C-alpha cells in the first residue's frame, strides 16, 4: 500500500506544469450542503459489498461528511479505485484513438474538466489518463461491435459509475441521453457532486437525465447500452445474478474485468455468461492489449463485448 501510494505521487508529479481552474466557491457550497442534507436523511446499506468496497465506502463517507471533496481526484484512495493518471499504457491507448477515423469526434470527448482537480495527462494535457482510458473503452466497443455512438444510443445503464466520468463523456455526445447509474449511496453522492458541478441534469429521481440510484427496484430495465467497467467483476457473485436480466435486455454491452478479484475467478464467470447469452447476442471476450494491472500486481484484464442479434 505504501509503495503504491509513493509510486502514484511520483507519477502525478510528471504533470507539475498543468493547473486546473478554480471552481466556484458559491456553487460548491450549495452542492456540498445538498449532499450533507442527503447524508442525514439517507440510510446507508452496505450488505452487497465485498471487503475492498466496504473499506472504500467507509473512507468516502468520511470525506463527504467532512466536506473534503473539492480536490477529491487528488486523494489517494479515490485515485486507486476510480482515477488513472500518468500511466504509460494510456499513451498507447491515446495513439490508437489518434489513428482512428473518428479522432476529431474523440478529441472533443477527451477534454477534461476542472472539477475534482484532476491530474492532467503529462503527454496530452488537454485530457487526463482516466478520460483517455474511458474514451478508449468506447472506441474498442465501437470497432468490435460496429456501434455508432452518435446515433445508436438513447438509454444507458451503468453498473458502478466511478465518480461519473463515463456519464459526463456521454453528455458530450448527446445531452438528451437517459443515463441511469447504479452505485452505492456514498458513491452516488460523489457522482452528484461531480456531475452537478458540470451543469448536468442529474439527481436521485427518474425525471432527471442522469438518474443516480442504489435501489435495484428503481433501475432502467431496458437499455441501448449496459456498461460495467471493473465494477460488476468486483461485486459478490450472488449479487451479480440480479443484473444478468438487465444485460439480456440491452442492445449493446461493454464490460471490463480483471481475471481474478479477491477469491473470485472472473474469467470463468464471464465465459459462463457468454454461454448463457450466446443465443441472443454476438459476444466477444477480448484481452486488453495495453492494461496488465499495476507494477505490484499484474494480471490479465479483458473486455466482454456484446451486440444483440
Helices and strands as residue ranges (DSSP letters): H 2-12, G 13-15, H 25-41, H 51-65, G 72-74, H 76-82, H 88-99, H 103-110, E 120-121, E 124-128, H 129-145, E 155-159, H 165-173, E 178-182, H 185-197, E 202-203, E 210-213, G 216-218, E 223-229, G 232-234, H 237-240, G 241-243, H 244-248, E 250-258, E 260-261, E 264-265, H 266-277, E 281-287, E 293-294, E 297-298, E 301-308
